[in-house]
Amino acid sequence: MINEIEIKSKLSNNLSKLPKYLFAEIDELKNEVISKGVDVIDLSIGDPDIPTPQPIIEALYEAAKDPSNHRYPSYSGMYSFRKAVSEWFYRRFNVEFDPKNEIIALIGSKEGIAHIHWAFLNPGDVSLVPDPGYPVYNSATILAGGIPYKLPLKEENNFFPSFENIPSNVINKAKIMFINYPNNPTSAKATYEQFEKAVWFAKKNNIILCSDLAYSEIYEDNEKPISIFNIPGAKDIAIEFHSLSKTFNMTGWRIGFAVGNQNIVNGLLSIKSNVDSGVFNAIQIAGIRALQPDMEKYAQQNREIISRRKKKMVSILKDVGLEVYTSTATFYLWVKNPKGLSSKEISMIFLKEIGIVVTPGNGFGENGEGYFRISLTAPDDKIEEAANRIKKLKL
């Protein structure tokens, strides 16, 4: 009887193929150091420390009191939320989407990014994923029975994939490709011409192009990132994932959306209708409030805070001899390891010698080796303290 229970409790083959989720492992190491009495400063996860704007909180409070919002929500999202998304998208990118057929509400963009694989991959199909990249692109491919093919992102190519280097036998099996600009973890931005190449490649090879634009509103110097849908023809083959998490400091609220080709959006909706029950209406109503024009001032305040933190941290890192990839987007810094140290080794030095948690680059894929990532999502006083600690590093 015991043996039978043990057999039945074994993990599925696909789940057992996954590496330990990066940030869960980091949490374990961090907690181990904290248990020894160290005052740890966590600069590892992209979780904004700035509070959600008050008008959004007030909108949630009022909506939560309405009993009509206590019932199951729509799988695709409230029409009023999708309409607000359509209006915001047009103001921001000058591209129109039909709220009825080309927009879907998500329980955070991570949920949509994970589920899109289940909608379109058959066992043995290939998903083209950036390396280094957000770990969910790779793990969700494996869970759906697909095969991830890593697209190396190299600094000499501004961390953009070289499509011409993908073998033809891989292209023939590829069903989905992910791009993510502004990029996590490198902070790189993509040019219009690079996006054109991605659209051309996807259309030529009949591959669904998934654009992750979670960091569209985190930029400096009015250098606004563009959408994949600013490229003519993108709507034929693309879907784009957006999040309110980074723009309005709403990571815990779990609300995002996807826009794109109607057939692709409907495929994602088919999966969602089988595995979840949609986003709580009160949170969608708060999301509608966030997407109004007058809320832009809060996004601008975020940008100013992040820019100030970035200037301070880049200056300190350079003072201790570290080389930082410079970008005007995201709240991440992609830093080269000192010579002779691996990504894990440098992250352990930061944690054990000065009590700062950074993310080893190889946690985002083998091509992230040689770098580590710093997230500027800690209060100003913690950033100041982290900077003072880094000054004491002897590398």
KAUR-V356042 format. One record per residue. RES is the residue in one small letter. SS is DSSP state (alpha for helix, beta for strand, coil for the rest). PSI is psi as a letter, one per 20 degrees, with the letter a starting at -180 (none if undefined). Layout:
BEGIN
res=RES ss=SS psi=PSI
res=RES ss=SS psi=PSI
END
This chain:
BEGIN
res=m ss=coil psi=g
res=i ss=alpha psi=g
res=n ss=alpha psi=h
res=e ss=alpha psi=g
res=i ss=alpha psi=g
res=e ss=alpha psi=g
res=i ss=alpha psi=g
res=k ss=alpha psi=h
res=s ss=coil psi=j
res=k ss=coil psi=q
res=l ss=coil psi=q
res=s ss=coil psi=q
res=n ss=alpha psi=g
res=n ss=alpha psi=g
res=l ss=alpha psi=h
res=s ss=alpha psi=i
res=k ss=coil psi=i
res=l ss=coil psi=q
res=p ss=coil psi=r
res=k ss=coil psi=p
res=y ss=coil psi=p
res=l ss=alpha psi=g
res=f ss=alpha psi=h
res=a ss=alpha psi=h
res=e ss=alpha psi=g
res=i ss=alpha psi=g
res=d ss=alpha psi=g
res=e ss=alpha psi=g
res=l ss=alpha psi=g
res=k ss=alpha psi=g
res=n ss=alpha psi=h
res=e ss=alpha psi=g
res=v ss=alpha psi=g
res=i ss=alpha psi=h
res=s ss=coil psi=i
res=k ss=coil psi=j
res=g ss=coil psi=j
res=v ss=coil psi=p
res=d ss=coil psi=n
res=v ss=coil psi=p
res=i ss=beta psi=o
res=d ss=beta psi=o
res=l ss=coil psi=k
res=s ss=coil psi=g
res=i ss=coil psi=q
res=g ss=coil psi=m
res=d ss=coil psi=n
res=p ss=coil psi=p
res=d ss=coil psi=i
res=i ss=coil psi=p
res=p ss=coil psi=q
res=t ss=coil psi=p
res=p ss=coil psi=q
res=q ss=alpha psi=g
res=p ss=alpha psi=h
res=i ss=alpha psi=g
res=i ss=alpha psi=g
res=e ss=alpha psi=h
res=a ss=alpha psi=g
res=l ss=alpha psi=g
res=y ss=alpha psi=g
res=e ss=alpha psi=g
res=a ss=alpha psi=h
res=a ss=alpha psi=h
res=k ss=coil psi=i
res=d ss=coil psi=o
res=p ss=alpha psi=h
res=s ss=alpha psi=i
res=n ss=alpha psi=j
res=h ss=alpha psi=i
res=r ss=coil psi=r
res=y ss=coil psi=p
res=p ss=coil psi=r
res=s ss=coil psi=q
res=y ss=coil psi=g
res=s ss=coil psi=i
res=g ss=coil psi=q
res=m ss=coil psi=q
res=y ss=alpha psi=h
res=s ss=alpha psi=h
res=f ss=alpha psi=g
res=r ss=alpha psi=h
res=k ss=alpha psi=g
res=a ss=alpha psi=h
res=v ss=alpha psi=g
res=s ss=alpha psi=g
res=e ss=alpha psi=g
res=w ss=alpha psi=g
res=f ss=alpha psi=h
res=y ss=alpha psi=g
res=r ss=alpha psi=g
res=r ss=alpha psi=g
res=f ss=alpha psi=i
res=n ss=coil psi=k
res=v ss=coil psi=p
res=e ss=coil psi=q
res=f ss=coil psi=q
res=d ss=coil psi=o
res=p ss=coil psi=h
res=k ss=coil psi=g
res=n ss=coil psi=i
res=e ss=coil psi=j
res=i ss=beta psi=q
res=i ss=beta psi=p
res=a ss=beta psi=q
res=l ss=beta psi=q
res=i ss=coil psi=m
res=g ss=coil psi=q
res=s ss=alpha psi=h
res=k ss=alpha psi=g
res=e ss=alpha psi=g
res=g ss=alpha psi=g
res=i ss=alpha psi=h
res=a ss=alpha psi=g
res=h ss=alpha psi=h
res=i ss=alpha psi=h
res=h ss=alpha psi=g
res=w ss=alpha psi=h
res=a ss=alpha psi=h
res=f ss=alpha psi=i
res=l ss=coil psi=p
res=n ss=coil psi=q
res=p ss=coil psi=p
res=g ss=coil psi=i
res=d ss=coil psi=q
res=v ss=beta psi=p
res=s ss=beta psi=p
res=l ss=beta psi=o
res=v ss=beta psi=q
res=p ss=beta psi=q
res=d ss=beta psi=o
res=p ss=coil psi=q
res=g ss=coil psi=r
res=y ss=coil psi=p
res=p ss=alpha psi=h
res=v ss=alpha psi=h
res=y ss=alpha psi=g
res=n ss=alpha psi=g
res=s ss=alpha psi=h
res=a ss=alpha psi=h
res=t ss=alpha psi=g
res=i ss=alpha psi=g
res=l ss=alpha psi=h
res=a ss=coil psi=j
res=g ss=coil psi=j
res=g ss=coil psi=r
res=i ss=beta psi=o
res=p ss=beta psi=p
res=y ss=beta psi=p
res=k ss=beta psi=p
res=l ss=beta psi=o
res=p ss=beta psi=p
res=l ss=coil psi=o
res=k ss=coil psi=q
res=e ss=alpha psi=h
res=e ss=alpha psi=i
res=n ss=alpha psi=k
res=n ss=coil psi=k
res=f ss=coil psi=l
res=f ss=coil psi=q
res=p ss=coil psi=q
res=s ss=coil psi=o
res=f ss=alpha psi=h
res=e ss=alpha psi=i
res=n ss=alpha psi=i
res=i ss=coil psi=p
res=p ss=coil psi=q
res=s ss=alpha psi=h
res=n ss=alpha psi=h
res=v ss=alpha psi=g
res=i ss=alpha psi=h
res=n ss=alpha psi=h
res=k ss=alpha psi=i
res=a ss=beta psi=p
res=k ss=beta psi=h
res=i ss=beta psi=q
res=m ss=beta psi=p
res=f ss=beta psi=p
res=i ss=beta psi=q
res=n ss=coil psi=n
res=y ss=coil psi=p
res=p ss=coil psi=q
res=n ss=coil psi=p
res=n ss=coil psi=o
res=p ss=coil psi=i
res=t ss=coil psi=h
res=s ss=coil psi=j
res=a ss=coil psi=q
res=k ss=coil psi=q
res=a ss=coil psi=q
res=t ss=coil psi=r
res=y ss=alpha psi=g
res=e ss=alpha psi=h
res=q ss=alpha psi=g
res=f ss=alpha psi=h
res=e ss=alpha psi=g
res=k ss=alpha psi=g
res=a ss=alpha psi=g
res=v ss=alpha psi=g
res=w ss=alpha psi=g
res=f ss=alpha psi=g
res=a ss=alpha psi=g
res=k ss=alpha psi=g
res=k ss=alpha psi=h
res=n ss=alpha psi=j
res=n ss=coil psi=l
res=i ss=coil psi=p
res=i ss=beta psi=p
res=l ss=beta psi=o
res=c ss=beta psi=o
res=s ss=beta psi=p
res=d ss=beta psi=o
res=l ss=coil psi=l
res=a ss=coil psi=h
res=y ss=coil psi=k
res=s ss=coil psi=h
res=e ss=coil psi=j
res=i ss=coil psi=n
res=y ss=beta psi=r
res=e ss=coil psi=r
res=d ss=coil psi=k
res=n ss=coil psi=k
res=e ss=coil psi=m
res=k ss=coil psi=p
res=p ss=coil psi=q
res=i ss=coil psi=r
res=s ss=coil psi=q
res=i ss=alpha psi=h
res=f ss=alpha psi=j
res=n ss=alpha psi=i
res=i ss=coil psi=p
res=p ss=coil psi=p
res=g ss=coil psi=i
res=a ss=alpha psi=h
res=k ss=alpha psi=i
res=d ss=alpha psi=h
res=i ss=coil psi=j
res=a ss=beta psi=q
res=i ss=beta psi=q
res=e ss=beta psi=p
res=f ss=beta psi=p
res=h ss=beta psi=q
res=s ss=beta psi=q
res=l ss=coil psi=i
res=s ss=coil psi=g
res=k ss=coil psi=h
res=t ss=coil psi=g
res=f ss=coil psi=k
res=n ss=coil psi=l
res=m ss=coil psi=k
res=t ss=alpha psi=g
res=g ss=alpha psi=i
res=w ss=alpha psi=h
res=r ss=coil psi=m
res=i ss=coil psi=p
res=g ss=beta psi=a
res=f ss=beta psi=r
res=a ss=beta psi=q
res=v ss=beta psi=q
res=g ss=beta psi=a
res=n ss=coil psi=p
res=q ss=alpha psi=g
res=n ss=alpha psi=h
res=i ss=alpha psi=g
res=v ss=alpha psi=g
res=n ss=alpha psi=h
res=g ss=alpha psi=g
res=l ss=alpha psi=g
res=l ss=alpha psi=h
res=s ss=alpha psi=g
res=i ss=alpha psi=g
res=k ss=alpha psi=h
res=s ss=alpha psi=i
res=n ss=alpha psi=i
res=v ss=alpha psi=i
res=d ss=coil psi=r
res=s ss=coil psi=k
res=g ss=coil psi=a
res=v ss=coil psi=p
res=f ss=coil psi=p
res=n ss=alpha psi=h
res=a ss=alpha psi=h
res=i ss=alpha psi=h
res=q ss=alpha psi=h
res=i ss=alpha psi=h
res=a ss=alpha psi=h
res=g ss=alpha psi=h
res=i ss=alpha psi=g
res=r ss=alpha psi=g
res=a ss=alpha psi=h
res=l ss=coil psi=j
res=q ss=coil psi=q
res=p ss=alpha psi=h
res=d ss=alpha psi=i
res=m ss=alpha psi=i
res=e ss=alpha psi=h
res=k ss=alpha psi=h
res=y ss=alpha psi=h
res=a ss=alpha psi=h
res=q ss=alpha psi=h
res=q ss=alpha psi=g
res=n ss=alpha psi=g
res=r ss=alpha psi=g
res=e ss=alpha psi=g
res=i ss=alpha psi=g
res=i ss=alpha psi=g
res=s ss=alpha psi=g
res=r ss=alpha psi=g
res=r ss=alpha psi=g
res=k ss=alpha psi=g
res=k ss=alpha psi=g
res=k ss=alpha psi=g
res=m ss=alpha psi=g
res=v ss=alpha psi=g
res=s ss=alpha psi=g
res=i ss=alpha psi=g
res=l ss=alpha psi=g
res=k ss=alpha psi=h
res=d ss=alpha psi=h
res=v ss=coil psi=j
res=g ss=coil psi=j
res=l ss=coil psi=q
res=e ss=coil psi=p
res=v ss=beta psi=p
res=y ss=beta psi=p
res=t ss=coil psi=p
res=s ss=coil psi=q
res=t ss=coil psi=j
res=a ss=beta psi=r
res=t ss=coil psi=r
res=f ss=coil psi=k
res=y ss=beta psi=q
res=l ss=beta psi=p
res=w ss=beta psi=o
res=v ss=beta psi=p
res=k ss=beta psi=q
res=n ss=coil psi=q
res=p ss=coil psi=q
res=k ss=coil psi=p
res=g ss=coil psi=i
res=l ss=coil psi=p
res=s ss=coil psi=r
res=s ss=alpha psi=g
res=k ss=alpha psi=g
res=e ss=alpha psi=g
res=i ss=alpha psi=h
res=s ss=alpha psi=h
res=m ss=alpha psi=h
res=i ss=alpha psi=g
res=f ss=alpha psi=g
res=l ss=alpha psi=g
res=k ss=alpha psi=h
res=e ss=alpha psi=h
res=i ss=alpha psi=j
res=g ss=coil psi=k
res=i ss=beta psi=p
res=v ss=beta psi=o
res=v ss=coil psi=r
res=t ss=beta psi=p
res=p ss=beta psi=p
res=g ss=alpha psi=h
res=n ss=alpha psi=i
res=g ss=alpha psi=i
res=f ss=alpha psi=j
res=g ss=coil psi=r
res=e ss=alpha psi=h
res=n ss=alpha psi=i
res=g ss=alpha psi=i
res=e ss=coil psi=p
res=g ss=coil psi=i
res=y ss=beta psi=r
res=f ss=beta psi=q
res=r ss=beta psi=p
res=i ss=beta psi=p
res=s ss=beta psi=p
res=l ss=coil psi=l
res=t ss=coil psi=l
res=a ss=coil psi=q
res=p ss=coil psi=q
res=d ss=alpha psi=h
res=d ss=alpha psi=h
res=k ss=alpha psi=h
res=i ss=alpha psi=g
res=e ss=alpha psi=g
res=e ss=alpha psi=g
res=a ss=alpha psi=g
res=a ss=alpha psi=g
res=n ss=alpha psi=h
res=r ss=alpha psi=g
res=i ss=alpha psi=h
res=k ss=alpha psi=h
res=k ss=coil psi=i
res=l ss=coil psi=p
res=k ss=coil psi=n
res=l ss=coil psi=none
END
